[in-house]
Amino acid sequence: MGYQNLRQAIDDLQANGQLLRIEQPIEPNLLAGAIQRRVYQAQGPALLFNNLTGCRFPAVANLFGTLERTRYLFRDSLRQVETLVKLKLDPKELLRNPSALLSAPKAAFHLLPKKVKSGPILLGQTTLSSLPQIKSWPDDGGAFVTLPQVYSESCLKPGVRASNLGMYRVQLAGNDYRQDQEVGLHYQIHRGIGVHHQEAMQLGRPFRVNIFVGGPPSMTVAAVMPLPEGMPELAFAGLLAGQRIPLVQPHGHLPMPAEADFVICGTVDPGQQKPEGPFGDHLGYYSLAHDFPLVKVDRVFHRPDAIWPFTSVGRPPQEDTSFGAFIHDLTGELIPAVLPGIKGVHAVDAAGVHPLLLAIGSERYTPYRDLQQPQEILTQANAVLGQGQLSLAKYLLIVAENDNPQLDIQDIPAFFQHLLERVDWKRDLHFHTCTTIDTLDYSGHGLNQGSKVVMAAAGVKQRELPNEIPPELQLPRSFKNPRIALPGIVLIEGPACKNYQPGEDRDLLRFCKKYSAADPINRFPLILVVDDCEFCAATLNNWLWVAFTRSNPAGDIYGIDWAVSAKHWGCSGALLIDARSKPHHAPALIEDPQIEKQVDQLAAKGGPLRGII
């Protein structure tokens, strides 16, 4: 049986040596978040802070810090979840495994939340300023709730069945928010709460939200699950918890989990906004201050033994990486059912998740296979870009399973090699210009505005990929320090970008005009122009992060011997991606040296982090 509440999970982790209690006073401003990040990087235990400065509530971090610990937390229900997934995929599974029937009805019963008259959450009330004021990065706009579960219901169809539970960040304090009365609510495009917000705008009236913090760990995972429209996240939380989620509903409020640790109750006026942010986000940069909805708070409930869960996000990998891996465990088998012909997708965590998506499709246009070019995988690419959060992909790289059935989509170097051996840049680039991109991605030409590109490769191998810099390589003036990223991919240090001209950068146009399609540089099908070759060449994750978070396809892709034919752009020589920092980009996250020294001191002899980091 799963955990009824967060306290049970914490006690279990401690009993099994997977949790560290920290009794020393810890400052919630920067230090607590820095500790969590360092312990995560060391793949260390969950952390229970029992003495946060200026706060009477304890806090827990790194709860999902390893994939193994995440699986451990849900070990009792994983088999039931997998059974229901398989039954949805293939009812014939029952014929192959009749014993699945024994657990399936019980698991399905857990999908239904249950109403109760009272619960621990109603036993205490507090104020926003009494909550842990955790600030993770030096330039954050204030304290944030970093593991919130924001619950809303349809104004047209009230009730759990049309509800949404999403992890949309919440700013507790700072900026122009009235202390103890307002919090900021930041949600990105393609999020379920947006439907409820739109309904409220059309009706011209406010709508209520509840912000759950803590409770059964399954609630946290459910809030980030990419579930199909119409399936309430509360139902999935019950399935993952292995028990029905009990809900209480005080008069005048929305339902709330009886076993939650905290619930912030309030109202969103759909016509009112205030600046929210900045916030150090999961792409590795600050998301800047922009107008977003705010919640007018009327009550803050808490249970008597409440614990505040939090995480700290930043350049991946971070704790939310475990969420992504765990969700793939649960839903990976559903991909072919949702996207026919697609064999697998991989949102590359090191590149910030949404900026780079790898996919393996299949070419089944059998009478035309002799064409040896992408056909059906282009149709499948469009289906991918029309599917939920996959639609946020900025670079979609897709290949055909037929060409190498053993290709592992999780093996990033092997995937790039396979694609670059086959791609034809004259034919295989397909741009989506003036479209939406991830709200947190500042490489585009405005908030939520940018472009996408599909790079598709199918057919026989066309080239050998070099893994050494040719001695005869001559670079134009102000370009220097070439380094190999992977076979076929060369990094070149370019002049700093001081005056951004999308698609018309003089230095990059000069670079491309220097070479003909027959020049030796074209042995490398992909060139990345960066600010710091030594940094990018140091690790695979470094160049993936730089290349795909610092470029907007339509504005930052160039090519040697390029041409436009019938509005299709392509190049006969190497493809060049401008991955330099641009003046309009958000600043990258940088650790505070003094805070890092404090973390080091906690790891010294006699410190609580000794032997962990």
C-alpha positions in Angstrom: 0.0 0.0 0.0 1.3 3.5 -0.9 1.7 6.5 1.4 -1.3 8.4 2.7 0.8 11.5 3.3 4.3 13.0 3.1 5.2 12.3 6.7 4.8 8.5 6.1 7.1 8.7 3.0 9.8 10.6 4.9 9.7 8.2 7.9 10.0 5.3 5.5 13.0 6.9 3.7 14.7 7.6 7.0 14.1 4.0 8.2 15.8 2.7 5.1 18.8 5.1 5.1 17.6 7.3 2.3 17.0 10.5 4.2 19.4 12.9 6.1 18.1 15.1 8.9 19.8 18.5 9.1 19.4 20.1 12.6 21.6 23.1 12.1 20.0 26.4 11.3 19.8 26.8 7.6 19.0 30.1 5.8 16.1 29.6 3.3 17.5 32.5 1.3 19.9 30.8 -1.2 21.6 28.3 1.2 18.8 25.7 1.3 18.5 25.6 -2.5 22.3 25.4 -3.0 22.5 22.5 -0.5 19.8 20.6 -2.4 21.5 21.1 -5.8 24.9 19.9 -4.5 23.4 16.9 -2.8 21.4 16.1 -6.0 24.6 16.3 -8.1 26.2 13.8 -5.7 23.1 11.6 -6.0 22.7 11.8 -2.3 19.8 11.2 0.1 16.6 13.2 0.6 17.1 16.1 3.0 14.9 17.1 6.0 15.7 20.6 7.2 14.3 20.8 10.7 15.6 24.3 11.5 15.0 26.8 8.7 15.9 30.3 9.9 12.8 32.4 10.6 10.3 29.6 10.0 8.6 27.1 12.3 7.8 24.6 9.6 10.4 22.0 8.6 11.2 21.4 4.9 12.1 18.4 2.8 14.1 18.5 -0.4 15.6 16.0 -2.9 12.8 13.6 -2.2 12.9 12.5 -5.9 16.6 13.1 -6.3 17.4 9.7 -7.8 15.3 7.6 -10.2 15.9 4.7 -7.9 14.4 6.5 -4.9 11.4 7.7 -7.0 10.7 4.1 -8.1 11.1 3.1 -4.4 8.4 5.6 -3.3 5.9 4.0 -5.7 7.0 0.4 -5.5 3.7 -0.9 -4.2 1.6 0.5 -7.1 3.9 0.4 -10.1 2.8 -3.0 -11.2 -0.9 -2.0 -11.1 -0.1 1.1 -13.1 1.8 -0.9 -15.7 -1.0 -3.4 -15.9 -3.6 -0.7 -16.7 -1.2 0.9 -19.3 -0.8 -2.5 -21.0 -4.5 -3.2 -21.0 -5.1 0.2 -22.7 -2.5 -0.6 -25.2 -3.5 -4.2 -26.0 -6.6 -5.9 -24.5 -5.0 -9.2 -25.7 -2.6 -8.8 -22.8 -5.4 -10.4 -20.8 -5.2 -13.5 -22.9 -1.5 -13.7 -22.5 -1.6 -12.8 -18.8 -5.0 -13.7 -17.2 -3.7 -12.9 -13.7 -3.7 -9.2 -14.7 -7.5 -9.3 -14.2 -7.0 -9.8 -10.5 -5.2 -6.5 -10.0 -6.8 -4.3 -12.7 -10.2 -3.8 -11.2 -8.7 -2.9 -7.8 -6.3 -0.5 -9.4 -9.1 1.1 -11.5 -11.1 1.6 -8.2 -8.2 3.8 -6.9 -8.8 6.2 -9.8 -11.9 7.6 -8.0 -11.2 10.2 -5.3 -13.4 9.9 -2.2 -15.2 12.7 -0.3 -14.6 12.9 3.5 -16.0 15.3 6.1 -12.7 16.2 7.8 -9.0 15.7 7.6 -5.7 16.9 9.0 -5.4 19.7 6.5 -8.3 21.6 8.2 -6.7 21.6 11.7 -4.4 24.6 11.3 -4.2 27.9 9.5 -1.3 30.3 8.9 -0.2 33.2 6.7 1.8 33.4 3.6 4.7 35.1 5.3 4.9 32.3 7.9 5.6 29.7 5.1 9.3 28.8 4.2 10.5 31.7 2.2 12.9 29.7 -0.1 14.8 31.6 -2.7 17.0 29.5 -4.9 19.1 31.9 -7.1 20.5 35.4 -6.3 18.4 37.3 -8.9 15.1 35.6 -8.2 12.3 38.0 -7.7 11.4 36.6 -4.3 10.5 33.4 -2.6 8.7 30.7 -4.7 6.8 27.5 -4.2 8.8 25.1 -6.3 6.7 22.0 -6.0 3.1 23.4 -6.1 0.1 21.5 -7.2 -2.3 24.1 -8.6 -5.9 22.8 -8.6 -8.7 24.4 -10.7 -12.1 23.4 -12.0 -14.1 24.3 -15.1 -16.5 27.2 -14.6 -18.9 25.5 -17.1 -18.6 22.0 -15.6 -17.6 22.3 -11.9 -16.3 19.2 -10.2 -13.4 16.8 -10.1 -14.1 15.3 -13.5 -13.3 18.5 -15.4 -10.6 19.6 -13.0 -6.9 20.3 -13.7 -3.9 19.7 -11.4 -0.7 21.2 -12.7 2.7 22.2 -11.4 2.7 26.0 -12.2 5.2 28.0 -10.2 3.9 30.3 -7.5 5.7 33.4 -6.3 5.1 33.8 -2.6 6.6 37.3 -2.0 8.4 40.1 -3.7 7.7 42.4 -6.6 4.4 44.3 -6.2 2.5 41.5 -4.5 0.7 42.6 -1.3 2.2 40.7 1.6 0.0 37.9 2.9 -2.7 38.7 0.4 -1.4 37.9 -3.1 0.8 35.3 -4.8 1.9 35.2 -8.5 0.8 32.3 -10.7 3.0 31.6 -13.7 1.8 29.0 -16.1 3.1 28.4 -19.6 1.3 27.8 -22.9 -0.2 24.4 -23.6 -1.2 24.1 -19.9 -4.6 22.8 -18.7 -5.3 25.7 -16.4 -5.4 27.9 -19.4 -8.7 26.4 -20.5 -10.3 27.2 -17.1 -8.8 30.7 -17.3 -10.3 31.3 -20.8 -13.7 30.1 -19.6 -13.6 32.6 -16.7 -12.6 35.4 -19.1 -15.6 34.6 -21.4 -17.9 34.6 -18.4 -16.4 37.7 -17.0 -15.9 36.4 -13.5 -13.1 35.2 -11.3 -12.4 31.5 -10.7 -11.1 29.8 -7.6 -7.8 27.9 -7.3 -6.3 25.8 -4.5 -2.5 25.4 -4.3 -1.6 22.1 -2.7 1.8 21.7 -1.2 2.9 18.3 0.0 0.5 15.5 0.7 0.9 12.0 -0.8 4.0 11.9 -3.1 1.8 10.7 -5.9 0.1 14.1 -6.0 3.4 15.8 -6.9 4.0 13.3 -9.8 0.4 13.6 -11.0 0.8 17.4 -11.3 3.5 17.0 -13.9 2.1 14.0 -15.8 1.3 14.7 -19.5 -2.2 13.2 -19.2 -4.7 13.3 -22.1 -7.4 15.9 -21.9 -10.4 14.7 -19.9 -8.4 12.5 -17.4 -8.2 14.4 -14.1 -4.8 14.3 -12.5 -6.4 13.5 -9.1 -7.5 10.2 -10.6 -3.9 9.3 -11.7 -2.7 10.3 -8.2 -4.9 7.7 -6.7 -3.8 5.1 -9.1 -0.1 5.8 -8.3 -0.7 6.0 -4.6 -2.5 2.7 -4.6 -5.5 4.1 -2.8 -8.3 6.6 -3.4 -7.3 10.2 -2.6 -9.6 11.6 0.2 -10.9 15.1 -0.4 -12.4 17.6 2.0 -14.3 20.7 0.8 -14.8 23.5 3.3 -17.8 25.7 2.5 -17.0 28.2 -0.2 -13.8 26.4 -1.3 -12.7 23.9 -3.9 -11.9 20.4 -2.8 -8.5 19.8 -1.2 -6.6 16.6 -0.2 -7.4 15.7 3.4 -3.8 14.6 3.8 -2.1 17.7 2.2 0.5 19.5 4.2 -0.5 23.0 3.1 -3.3 24.4 0.9 -3.3 28.1 -0.3 -6.9 29.0 -1.2 -7.7 32.0 -3.4 -9.3 33.5 -6.5 -7.9 34.5 -9.9 -9.4 37.6 -11.5 -8.8 36.7 -15.2 -8.5 40.4 -16.1 -5.8 41.2 -13.6 -2.0 40.6 -13.8 1.2 41.7 -12.1 4.9 41.2 -12.9 6.1 37.8 -11.8 9.8 36.7 -11.7 12.6 36.7 -12.4 13.1 33.0 -11.6 16.1 30.7 -12.1 14.5 28.1 -14.4 15.2 24.6 -15.8 16.7 25.8 -19.0 19.7 27.1 -17.0 18.7 30.8 -17.4 16.5 33.2 -15.5 13.0 33.5 -16.9 12.5 37.3 -16.7 9.8 39.3 -15.1 6.5 39.4 -17.1 2.9 40.0 -16.4 1.1 36.9 -15.2 -2.1 36.1 -13.3 -2.2 36.5 -9.5 -4.1 34.7 -6.8 -5.9 36.8 -4.2 -5.4 34.6 -1.1 -8.1 34.2 1.5 -6.9 31.3 3.5 -3.8 29.1 4.1 -4.5 25.8 5.7 -1.9 23.4 7.1 -1.9 20.1 8.9 -0.4 20.0 12.5 2.8 18.1 11.5 3.1 19.9 8.1 6.4 19.6 6.1 7.2 21.9 3.2 8.6 20.1 0.2 10.7 22.0 -2.2 13.3 21.7 -5.0 15.7 23.9 -6.8 15.7 24.0 -10.6 18.5 25.2 -12.8 20.6 24.0 -15.8 19.8 20.2 -16.1 20.2 17.7 -14.9 18.4 18.6 -11.6 15.8 16.8 -9.4 13.1 17.3 -12.1 15.2 15.1 -14.3 14.0 12.2 -12.2 10.4 13.2 -12.9 11.0 13.0 -16.6 12.7 9.6 -16.4 10.0 8.2 -14.2 7.2 9.5 -16.4 9.0 7.9 -19.4 8.9 4.6 -17.4 5.2 4.9 -16.9 4.1 6.2 -20.3 6.8 5.2 -22.8 4.8 2.2 -24.1 1.9 4.5 -24.9 3.8 6.5 -27.5 3.1 4.1 -30.4 -0.6 4.0 -29.5 -0.9 7.8 -29.4 1.4 8.5 -32.4 1.1 5.6 -34.9 4.4 4.8 -36.6 6.5 6.5 -33.9 8.7 4.0 -32.1 10.2 6.3 -29.5 10.8 9.9 -28.5 13.5 11.4 -26.3 13.2 14.9 -24.9 16.9 15.6 -24.2 17.2 16.8 -20.6 20.7 18.2 -21.1 19.3 20.6 -23.8 16.6 21.9 -21.5 14.0 19.2 -22.5 11.8 21.2 -24.9 14.5 22.7 -27.1 15.6 19.3 -28.5 13.5 16.3 -29.2 14.8 13.1 -30.8 12.3 10.7 -32.5 12.5 7.4 -34.3 9.7 6.8 -36.8 9.0 4.3 -39.5 8.9 4.3 -43.3 6.0 2.2 -44.5 5.4 3.6 -47.9 6.6 0.3 -49.3 6.1 0.9 -53.0 8.2 4.0 -52.8 11.1 2.9 -50.6 13.5 3.0 -53.6 13.3 6.8 -53.3 15.6 6.6 -50.2 14.4 9.8 -48.7 12.1 10.9 -45.7 8.5 10.3 -46.5 6.2 8.9 -43.8 8.5 10.2 -41.0 7.6 13.7 -42.1 3.9 13.0 -41.5 4.9 11.5 -38.2 6.9 14.6 -37.3 3.9 16.8 -37.8 1.9 14.4 -35.5 4.6 14.8 -32.9 4.5 18.6 -33.1 0.7 18.4 -32.6 0.8 16.3 -29.4 0.5 18.0 -26.0 3.8 19.1 -24.5 5.8 17.5 -27.4 4.5 20.4 -29.5 6.9 22.7 -27.6 9.9 21.0 -29.3 12.1 23.6 -31.1 14.5 21.2 -32.8 12.8 17.9 -33.8 15.3 15.4 -35.2 13.7 12.3 -36.6 15.1 9.1 -38.3 13.6 5.9 -39.7 13.7 2.7 -37.7 14.0 0.8 -41.0 17.5 2.0 -41.5 18.8 0.7 -38.1 16.3 -1.3 -36.0 19.0 -1.5 -33.2 19.4 2.3 -32.8 18.9 3.3 -29.2 17.1 6.7 -28.9 18.7 7.2 -25.5 22.2 7.0 -27.0 22.6 10.6 -28.1 26.0 10.3 -29.9 24.7 7.3 -31.8 21.5 9.1 -32.8 23.4 12.1 -34.1 25.8 9.9 -36.0 23.0 8.0 -37.6 21.2 11.2 -38.7 24.3 13.0 -39.9 25.5 10.1 -42.0 22.2 10.2 -44.0 20.8 13.8 -43.9 20.7 15.9 -47.0 20.5 19.6 -46.0 19.2 20.6 -49.4 16.1 18.5 -48.8 15.7 17.5 -45.2 15.2 20.8 -43.3 11.6 21.8 -42.7 11.0 25.1 -40.8 8.0 26.3 -38.9 8.4 30.1 -38.7 6.6 32.7 -36.5 5.1 30.0 -34.2 4.9 29.4 -30.5 7.8 28.1 -28.4 8.3 27.3 -24.7 7.5 30.3 -22.5 10.9 29.8 -20.7 12.9 29.9 -23.9 14.4 33.4 -24.7 16.1 32.4 -28.0 13.1 33.5 -30.0 11.8 37.0 -31.1 9.4 37.5 -28.2 7.7 35.8 -25.2 6.3 32.5 -26.5 7.4 33.5 -30.0 10.0 31.8 -32.2 10.4 29.0 -34.7 10.9 25.3 -35.1 12.8 23.0 -37.5 12.3 19.4 -38.3 15.5 17.6 -39.4 14.6 14.3 -41.0 16.9 11.6 -42.3 16.1 8.3 -44.0 17.8 6.0 -46.4 21.2 4.7 -47.0 24.4 6.1 -45.5 25.7 9.0 -47.6 29.0 10.0 -45.9 31.7 9.1 -43.4 31.9 11.5 -40.5 35.3 12.9 -39.5 36.5 12.9 -35.9 39.6 15.0 -36.4 40.2 18.6 -37.4 41.7 18.5 -40.9 45.1 20.2 -40.9 44.3 22.2 -44.0 41.2 23.8 -42.4 41.4 27.6 -42.8 38.9 29.8 -40.9 37.9 33.3 -41.7 39.2 36.2 -39.6 37.7 36.3 -36.1 36.8 32.6 -36.1 39.1 30.3 -34.2 39.8 27.4 -31.9 37.9 24.5 -33.7 37.1 21.5 -31.6 35.3 18.2 -32.2 32.0 17.8 -30.4 31.1 14.4 -32.0 32.0 12.8 -35.2 30.7 15.1 -37.9 30.1 18.0 -35.6 32.7 20.8 -35.2 32.6 23.6 -32.7 34.1 26.9 -33.8 34.5 30.0 -31.7 33.0 33.1 -33.3 33.2 36.8 -32.6 30.8 38.0 -29.9 27.3 38.8 -31.1 26.8 42.5 -30.2 24.1 43.5 -32.7 21.7 40.6 -33.4 20.3 40.4 -36.9 18.4 37.2 -37.3 19.4 35.4 -40.5 21.5 38.3 -41.6 24.5 38.3 -39.2 27.4 39.7 -41.3 30.0 37.6 -39.6 28.2 34.4 -40.3 27.2 35.3 -43.8 30.9 36.1 -44.4 31.8 32.7 -43.0 29.5 30.9 -45.3 30.5 32.8 -48.4 34.2 32.0 -47.8 33.6 28.3 -48.7 32.3 26.4 -51.7 30.4 23.2 -51.4 33.7 21.3 -52.3 35.7 22.8 -49.5 37.1 20.4 -46.8 35.1 22.0 -44.1 32.0 20.4 -45.6 33.2 17.0 -44.4 31.6 18.2 -41.2 27.8 18.2 -41.9 27.2 20.3 -38.8 29.1 23.4 -37.5 28.2 25.0 -34.2 29.4 28.6 -33.8 29.8 29.3 -30.0 31.3 31.7 -27.6 33.6 29.3 -25.8 34.9 26.2 -27.5 36.8 24.9 -24.5 33.6 24.9 -22.4 31.4 23.3 -25.1 34.0 20.6 -26.0 34.5 19.6 -22.4 31.3 17.5 -22.1 28.4 16.2 -24.3 26.0 18.0 -22.0 27.8 21.3 -22.4 27.5 21.6 -26.1 23.9 20.2 -26.1 22.9 22.9 -23.7 24.6 25.7 -25.5 23.6 24.7 -29.1 19.9 24.2 -28.4 19.1 26.8 -25.7 20.9 29.6 -27.5 19.5 29.3 -31.0 16.3 30.0 -32.8 16.1 27.8 -35.9 14.7 30.4 -38.4 17.0 33.1 -37.2 20.2 31.2 -36.3 20.6 28.5 -39.0 22.9 29.3 -41.9 24.5 27.1 -44.5 27.4 26.9 -46.9 26.2 27.2 -50.6 22.6 27.8 -49.5 19.7 28.4 -51.8 15.9 28.9 -51.8 13.8 26.9 -54.2 10.0 27.2 -54.2 10.2 28.7 -50.7 12.3 25.8 -49.4 15.6 26.7 -47.8 18.5 24.3 -47.9 22.3 24.1 -48.4 24.7 21.9 -50.4 27.5 22.3 -47.9 27.7 22.2 -44.1 24.8 23.4 -41.9 25.8 26.1 -39.4 23.9 26.9 -36.1 24.7 30.2 -34.4 24.7 29.1 -30.8 26.4 32.3 -29.4 24.8 34.3 -26.6 22.6 37.1 -28.1 21.9 40.5 -26.6 18.2 39.6 -26.0 18.9 36.3 -24.3 18.2 35.9 -20.6 21.2 35.7 -18.3 22.5 32.3 -17.4 22.3 31.1 -13.8 25.5 31.5 -11.8 26.2 30.1 -8.3 26.9 32.6 -5.5 30.5 31.9 -4.4 29.9 32.8 -0.8 26.9 30.5 -0.6 28.9 27.7 -2.1 31.6 28.2 0.6 28.9 27.7 3.2 27.9 24.5 1.6 31.5 23.4 1.6 31.7 24.1 5.3 28.7 21.9 5.9 30.6 19.1 4.2 33.7 19.6 6.3 34.6 17.3 9.2 31.8 17.3 11.7 29.3 18.8 9.2 26.0 17.1 8.3 27.0 16.8 4.6 30.3 15.1 5.4 30.8 12.2 3.1 27.8 13.1 1.0 29.1 15.8 -1.3 
